[in-house]
Amino acid sequence: MHINGFRLAVIGVAVLFTLAVLMAGQHLVENRTVDQPLEELYRAHPAVETFAINETPEQLEISIKLKRIDNLPQSYRELEEKTRAILGDRQFRLTVEDERNRDLEEVYYHLHYDLEEAVATGHFSMMAERVEKKARALGVGKYKLYVDENYVYLALYQEDGYLYELIPRGVNANRTLAKTTYGLEVGGGR
């Protein structure tokens, strides 16, 4: 069949070829402007042990396993800010993984009520007292508890493991930001 002297099959092949070239170009641009900079960031960051980047229809899923670190808020904020600078307005979810074990999960279970109550009520001094008392009673070797305008950060340490939890507060309250005892429920982005 002909349309204005052109064969329909030739037109169809030309359209498919053009679409393939455009899609390949888009992939190349994304690889050079997003994937490579993110990989360079995470490989070079001293707190990152491993990472995985997966694209979903809704957002970019980024899973970062952190090493045993002393300042969880500083490392997380730095990674989130640099990720946001690379991605711009693109939606992403930043997942923090750790080396938790059953004992640390059990400790977290006993502490999470106090953490959530403090986020809801703003009684962070009371939370700190309760966490210290319970952590000591449950035999935690070391713990660190931080609060900023966005999150409550909890780090529990034992010889054979460490657990990181980020509990959102304020404008971030609708995002879950750390691996929980019940599965991976971490988020980031705007």
C-alpha positions in Angstrom: 0.0 0.0 0.0 1.2 3.5 -0.8 0.6 6.9 0.8 1.7 9.8 -1.4 4.1 7.6 -3.2 5.7 6.0 -0.1 5.3 2.5 0.9 3.5 2.0 4.3 6.1 -0.6 5.4 9.0 1.9 4.8 7.2 4.6 6.8 6.5 2.1 9.7 10.2 1.1 9.8 11.3 4.7 9.8 9.0 5.6 12.7 10.2 2.6 14.7 13.8 3.4 14.0 13.3 7.0 15.1 11.6 5.9 18.4 14.4 3.4 19.1 17.1 6.1 18.6 15.2 8.6 20.8 14.7 6.0 23.6 18.4 5.0 23.4 19.4 8.7 23.6 17.2 9.2 26.7 18.7 6.2 28.4 22.2 7.5 27.6 21.4 10.9 29.0 19.9 9.4 32.2 22.9 7.2 32.7 25.3 10.1 32.4 23.3 12.6 34.5 21.7 10.4 37.1 23.1 6.9 37.4 26.8 7.6 37.2 26.8 10.6 39.6 24.8 8.6 42.2 27.1 5.6 41.9 30.1 7.9 42.3 28.6 9.5 45.3 27.8 6.2 47.1 31.1 4.5 46.2 33.1 7.5 47.5 31.1 8.1 50.7 32.9 6.7 53.8 29.7 5.7 55.5 28.3 3.6 52.6 29.1 -0.1 52.6 26.9 -1.2 49.6 24.1 0.3 47.6 21.4 -0.6 45.0 19.5 1.7 42.7 16.2 0.5 41.1 13.8 2.5 39.1 10.0 2.0 39.5 7.3 3.8 37.7 6.7 6.1 40.7 10.2 6.9 41.9 13.8 5.9 42.1 14.4 3.3 44.9 17.8 3.7 46.5 18.9 1.2 49.1 22.1 2.1 51.1 23.7 -0.2 53.6 25.6 1.9 56.1 28.8 0.8 57.9 29.1 1.1 61.7 29.2 4.8 62.0 29.3 7.3 64.9 27.1 10.0 63.6 24.0 8.7 61.9 22.2 12.0 61.4 25.3 13.6 59.8 25.8 10.8 57.3 22.1 10.4 56.4 21.6 14.2 55.9 24.7 14.4 53.7 23.6 11.4 51.6 20.0 12.7 51.3 21.1 16.2 50.4 23.6 15.1 47.8 21.1 12.6 46.3 18.5 15.4 46.1 21.0 17.7 44.4 21.7 15.0 41.7 18.0 14.1 41.2 16.5 17.6 41.4 12.7 17.3 41.6 12.7 13.6 40.7 11.0 11.4 43.3 13.2 9.0 45.2 13.1 6.7 48.2 16.3 6.4 50.2 16.5 3.2 52.2 18.9 2.8 55.1 20.1 -0.7 55.9 22.2 -1.9 58.8 23.5 -5.1 60.5 20.7 -5.7 62.9 20.2 -9.0 64.8 17.4 -10.4 66.9 18.7 -8.9 70.1 18.8 -5.5 68.6 15.3 -5.9 67.1 14.0 -6.9 70.5 15.6 -3.8 72.1 14.1 -1.6 69.4 10.7 -3.2 70.0 10.9 -2.1 73.6 12.0 1.5 72.7 9.8 2.3 69.7 6.8 3.2 71.8 8.8 5.9 73.6 10.2 7.1 70.3 6.8 7.4 68.6 5.3 9.0 71.7 7.9 11.7 71.7 7.4 12.4 68.0 3.6 12.8 68.7 3.9 14.9 71.8 7.3 16.6 71.5 8.5 15.3 74.9 12.0 14.5 73.7 13.7 14.9 77.1 11.4 12.3 78.6 12.1 10.1 75.6 15.8 10.4 76.1 15.5 9.4 79.8 13.3 6.4 79.0 15.5 5.2 76.2 18.6 5.5 78.4 17.0 3.5 81.2 15.6 0.8 78.9 18.7 0.5 76.8 20.8 0.0 80.0 18.3 -2.5 81.4 18.2 -4.5 78.2 22.0 -4.7 78.0 22.7 -2.5 75.0 26.5 -2.0 74.7 26.2 1.5 73.2 23.4 3.6 71.8 23.0 7.1 70.3 19.8 9.1 70.1 19.5 12.3 68.1 16.7 14.6 67.3 16.5 17.3 64.6 13.7 19.2 62.9 13.1 16.2 60.5 13.8 13.0 62.3 14.5 11.1 65.5 17.6 9.0 64.9 18.4 5.9 66.9 21.6 3.9 66.6 22.0 0.7 68.7 25.4 -1.1 68.8 26.5 -4.5 70.0 29.6 -6.4 69.2 27.9 -8.5 66.5 25.6 -5.9 65.0 24.2 -2.4 64.8 20.7 -1.1 64.2 19.7 2.3 62.7 16.2 3.7 62.8 15.0 7.1 61.5 11.6 8.1 62.7 10.1 11.0 60.7 8.7 14.1 62.4 7.1 17.3 61.3 6.7 17.7 57.5 8.4 14.3 57.1 5.9 12.4 59.3 4.3 10.7 56.3 7.6 9.0 55.3 9.1 6.0 56.9 12.9 6.3 56.7 14.6 3.2 58.1 14.5 -0.5 58.0 12.1 -1.7 60.6 11.6 -4.9 62.5 8.7 -5.7 60.2 10.5 -5.2 56.9 12.0 -2.6 54.7 10.0 0.6 54.9 12.3 3.5 54.0 11.7 6.6 52.1 13.2 9.9 51.0 12.7 12.5 48.4 10.2 15.2 48.1 
